[in-house]
Amino acid sequence: MAPDIAALKGERPIVALTSYHAHTAAIADKHCDFLLVGDSLGMVMHGYETTVPVPLDLMIMHGKAVVRGARRALVVIDMPFGTYEESPSVAFRNAARVMKETDCGAIKLEGGRRMAETIHFLVDRGIPVMAHIGLTPQSINVLGGWKTQGRTQEEWAALEEDARVVSEAGAFAVVLEAIAEPLAKRITAAIPIPTIGIGASAACDGQILVMEDMLGLSPRVPKFVKEFGRVGAVIEGAIQSYAEEVRARRFPEAAHTYTMKDDPTPAKPVKKPKSS
Ligand code: KIV
């Protein structure tokens, strides 16, 4: 549950990944403290250029799959663009729908000071909120691109205030995305809730990556991604072998086909007669 994640601050690093479907959720669940059904699924799974077009129903559909796959990790679901910014009551209605329909443990929303009132409103009414500051991809059209935040000292005060205010509003954790390392470290030391870094600092209380990026499945990844696997190459090798075997009529083999019930070939194991 969300308070268990909050309680890990100062105890040990928090491990998290995004997850969008049941089978990878079941694998990641064994190793992660929480799984985020991020709205990055719009780009990673559905080919959108940004996260802006992602609809709430899509988040709910993938959220249900991840909840079915996860056994112990907390499942957090992103509120997509346009479903929470208008007012605290709109945010509550949509967040409650996400919680009721998916059975997830918390929601995440983007924004610092401007979302403080909403965070307080949701937490006060039973919805655990993870905040997200720094590079907030839903605001990409205002930010003007995927830019690292806090690279000049002038930007620090606003980001530090964002972190402090979401913490005071009741968020149980805050994602710091693409924030200059010294600032991410400073924010982590200054607030009582866990910071979850993505392109931030090893000093953050936890780390998160997009699963497809760290597996080596994404065609383009930001500088902050380390590829821990080359799954894309493994998939391509398997598909190439499959195509070759189909074309050469080497697949399917006898082991992959069904015989008739009374077909004597290939030989069935001989049943021993029952001893009388
Ligand atoms: O949508 C997402 O995947 C995220 C992570 C980058 C934190 O918000």
Boltz pocket constraint, residues with backbone or C-beta under 6 A from the ligand:
constraints:
  - pocket:
      binder: B
      contacts: [[A, 18], [A, 36], [A, 37], [A, 38], [A, 39], [A, 40], [A, 41], [A, 78], [A, 132], [A, 175], [A, 177], [A, 198], [A, 208], [A, 210]]
      max_distance: 6.0
